[in-house]
Amino acid sequence: MEFDNLHQILRSLYDGMMPLCGDMADVARGIAGLGALFYVACRVWQSLARAEAIDVFPMLRPFAVGLCIMFFPTVVLGTVNSILSPVVQGTAKLLETQTLDMNEYRRQKDKLEYEAKVRNPETAYLVSNEEFDKQLEELGWSPSDMVTMAGMYIDRGMYNMKKNIRDFFREILELMFQAAALVIDTIRTFFLVVLAILGPIAFAISVWDGFQSTLMQWFCRYIQVYLWLPVSDIFSTILAKIQVLMLQSDIERMQADPNFSLDSSDGVYIVFMIIGIIGYFTIPTVAGWIIQAGGMGSYGRGVTQLAGRGAALAGGVAGAAAGNAAGRVGRAGINMGKAAWNHTAGRLLKRK
């Protein structure tokens, strides 16, 4: 199952949990009704005790909150989601456009890299099986040719191993990058579901004197958590744009200089993947800059600590894998030398 399907499952989970708001609305109506009774009675008694006229307008607040509780999924959640959904759709289109450009430039870069190696007689046998077999057929069976043949086998094996190790690092970091995005999206969905299901209770409590701020805090927290997805898409768009610019630069250099090496650009790509993994866990903090919600600071600190641990984990995994790979490369070089010699000797005996 791909990560995009998991994100769609989270969207479906949110939509499927919304009917549970109706179950909480029954309890919330009782709490809000009792609170409205005390709210109205307190203000009527205050006006009578002061021999003042009764101001009816402030007493309409509990009834307005009660109407919101009765039609909570439609009036409250439907209105908030319909207002914020264009923001999500706009950022999603930005990310989709940059991702398509990045994939196109990546295919173009891989094609140019392959063509550049094929054009160079010294590296053509590393990437082309036909060229490798052709050069083997051109060699004779003199001792120098046998040494050259063994060196070709070793060079080809080392090139493939280096390429596999580079692809392994890239796949691991891309997996961790996608996992970080999935962690943020899962926590976001959990928070939204909890806020949506218990939203009627928060509205009911806000009817009582001393808890009026609960209503505003609920809106602030819901909007802030909802904005995690647009902020995440913008962050992914920035990373995709950086990769597009890097790919464009590599393509221009490869077209201008056929001998241009891509080893340094691969290292920069890995560094940016690590930055992306850490940056994903700063999304709640950035969303808090857009709309401030009290009580979310402790979570922000927890996420920051988690980001630091994730970076340490990524570095540890990369270091361990690099050490293990270096040891394997050394052993593999010896084994490939033996295999190349055995293969050459076998061909010589067969020809004789």
N, C-alpha and C positions, 0 to 999 in steps of 0.2 A: 504494500500500500504506500502510495506516495504522500509526501508531506502536504501537498495541496488538498488531497482528499481528507486528510486529518483536519485541516482548517475548515473545510466544508462541513465535516461532522460536528465540529464545535458550533458552527452557525446553526445547524439543524438542532443541536442540543438546546441552544438558547430559545429557539422558536418553540420547541416541544415542551419546554418547562414553563412557558408563559401561562398556560391554563391554570397552573397551580396558584396564580395570584387570586383567582376567584375563591379558593378555599380560605385564604387568609383574609379576604374581604369580609366574610361573615363574622370572624372574630374581631376584625378592626371596626366594624360598624357598632358592635356592642361597646367597645372601649371609647370610640368617638362619641357615641350617644350619651354615655355617662359623663364624659368630659364636657360635652356641650351643655348638659343640664347644669353642672356646677359653674361653667363659664357664664352662662346667661343669668343664673340666679345670683351669682356674686355681684355682677354689674348692676342688676336691678336693685338689689339691696343697698349697694353703695349709693345709687342715685336717690333712693327713697330716704336713706339716712341723712343725706346732705340736702334734702328738699330741692333736688335739681331735676330738670327734665331728663327723661330717659332717652339716651342716644341709641337709636336702633341700628344704625349702620355698622358699628363695630361688632354687634351681635350676629351679623350675617356670616362672619368668618367661619364658625363651626359648621354651618350649613353648606358653605362652599367647599370646605374640606370633606364633608360627608358625601357630597356629590362626586368629588374626585375619587373617593374610596369606592363608591358603588360602581363607577365605570372606570376603574383604575387601568385595566389593560388597554382600553381604547383612548380615554381622555388623556391620561398621564403618559404611559409608555408609548402609545402610538404617536402622540404629539412630539415628544422628545426625540424619538427615533426618526420620525419623518423630517425633523429639522436638522438632525446631525447626519443622516444617511447621505445627503449630497456631498458632504465633506469626505466621507469614506469612499464614495464612488469616484470623486475627483482624484484623490491620492492613489487609488487603485489603478486608474487609467495611466497616471504618470509612471507608476512602477511597471506596468505592463509594456509601455512603450520603450522604456529604457532596457528592460529585460530582453525584448525582441532584438533591439539593436546590439546588445552585448552578445547574444548567441550568434548573430550574423557575423559580427567582427571576429568572434572566436573561431568560427569555421573558416573564415578567410585567412586568419593567421595560421591555423594548422595546415591549410593547403599550401600557403607560401613557404612555411618551414619545410614541409615535405619536398616541395619542388626545389628549394634551395639545396637541400642535401642530395637530391637525385642529380642535380646539375654538376655537383662537385665530385670528380672521380674518386677523391680520397674518402668521401663519406657516403657515396651512393650505395655501397654494399651493406651499410649499416641499416638502411631503411627499406631496401628493395631486395626481395628474394631472388628475382631474376638477375639483377646485377651481381649479387653475391655468387650465384651458381655460375654465371658467365666468367667472373674473375677466377673462380676455382678451376674451371675448365682450361683457362689460358695458362695456368701454372703447370710446370713440369713436375718431375719427381727427383730433382736434384736436392741435396741437403738444404741449400738456401731457399728453394721453393717450398720445401716442407716446413721450414721455420716460418716463412711468410704465411703459409696456409694456417699454421697453428696460431700465429698472431692475429689473423683475420677472425678466426673463431673466437679467440679471447676478446678482441675488440668488440665484436658484435654482441657477445654475451654480456660484456660490461655495459655496453650502451643500452641494451634492453633492460638490464637490471637497474641502471640509473634512472631510466625512464619509468620503470615500474615503481621504484621508491618515490620518485617525484609525484607520480599519480596517486600513490598511496597516501602521502602527506596531504595532497590536495583533497582527496575524497574524505579523509578523516576530518579535516578542518571544515569542509563544506557540510559534512554531517553534523558537526558540533554547531555550525552556524544555523542550520535549519532547526536543530534541536533547541537552540536558544530562542528562536522565533516562536517555536511551538510552545515553549514554557511560558513566554509572555502572553501568548494568545490563550492558553489554557487558564492561567490565573485571571486574565481579563474576563473570560467567559464565566468563571466561577464567581467573581465579584459581581458581575452584572446579574447573574441568576439570583444570587442571594439578595441583592438590592431590589430586584424586581419582585421576588416572592414576598419578602418582608417589607416591601414598600408601603402597602396599606397599613401595616402596624405602625410604621414610622409616621405616617400621616395622622393616624388616630392619636398617637401620643402627643403630636404637636398641638392638638386641641387644648390640652391641659395647660394651665398657667405655669410658667416656668420652663416649659419645653417647646416654646414656639420656634426656637432656632433649629429644632430637629428637622422641620420641613425644608428649610434652606440648605442645611447640611446634606440632606439626602440628595437634593438636586445637584449640589456641587460635586459630591462624590460620584454620582452616577455619570454626570457629564465628563468628569475627569477620567474615569475608568474607560468610558466609551471612546475617548479621544486617544487611548493607547494605540488603537489600530491605525488611525491616520498618521500618527507620529511614527509608528513602526514602518508604514509604507514610505513615508518621506525619507526616513533613515536608509531604508533599502534602496530607494531611488538614488540617493546621493552615492551610496557605495557602487551601485550599478553604473552610474555616470562616471565615477572615477575609473572603474574597470574599462569602460568604453574608451575613455581618453588614453588609458595605458595601452589598450589594444591598437588604437589608431596610431599612437606613437611607434609601437613595435612594427606595425605594418609599413609605415613610412620609412623606418630605418631599414627594414628588410628589403624594400623595393629599391632603396638607394644604395645599400651595401649588402651584397649577397652573403658576405662572410660575417654578418652581424650575429652575435651570440645572444641567445634568449635565457641563459642561466640566471642572470641578474634580475630580469623581469619576473621570472618564476618565483624568486625569493621575495620580491616586493609583493607579489600577489598573495603569498602565504602570510606576510606581515599584515596586509589589509584584511585578510580573513580573521586573524586574531583580533584586530581592532574592531571588526564588526561584531564578533562574539561578545566582547566587553561592552561595546556601545549599545547592544540590545537591552542590557539591563539598566541603562540610564533612561529608558523611555518613560517609566513612571515619573521620574524627576522632571523631565522636559514637559510632560503633560501637566504637571503641577504648576509650571510657569504660566500656562495658558489660563487655567482656572484653579484657584486656591481652594483646597478642601482640608479642613482641620481633621487631625487624627490619622493622616496618611504619612506623617513624617517618619514614624517608626518603621513602617513598611519600606520607605525609601532607603533608610539606613540598612535594613536587612537585605534589600536587593543590591545595594552597593557592595556590601560584604560578600554576597553571593557572586557578584561580578569578579571581585578580586580572587575568590577561590576558583572560579571558572578559568580565569586567566592563568593562575598557577597550575591548575590541572592541565590546561592546554599546553603550557610550556613543559610540564613534566612528561606528558605523553609524547610530545615532539622530541624531547631530549632522550627519553628511553628508547623511542623508536629509532632515533638517529644512531645511538650507540649500538643497538641491536643490529641495525642495518649495516653499520661499518664493520662489525664483526662478521656478518654474513658475507659482505662483499669480499673481505679478505679470504675467507674459506672458499667462497665461490670462485675467486680467481685461481686458486690452486686446483680446484676440481675441474674448472674449465680448461686449464692447461693440460691436465691429464686426459680429459675427454678429447680435446683437440688432437693430442698426440696419438691416442688410441684410434681415433677416427682416421687420421692420416695414414697411420701404419696399416690399418685394415684395408683402406683403399689401395695402398701400395701392394700388399700381398694379393689382393683380389686381381689387380691388373697383371701381376706376374703370373 
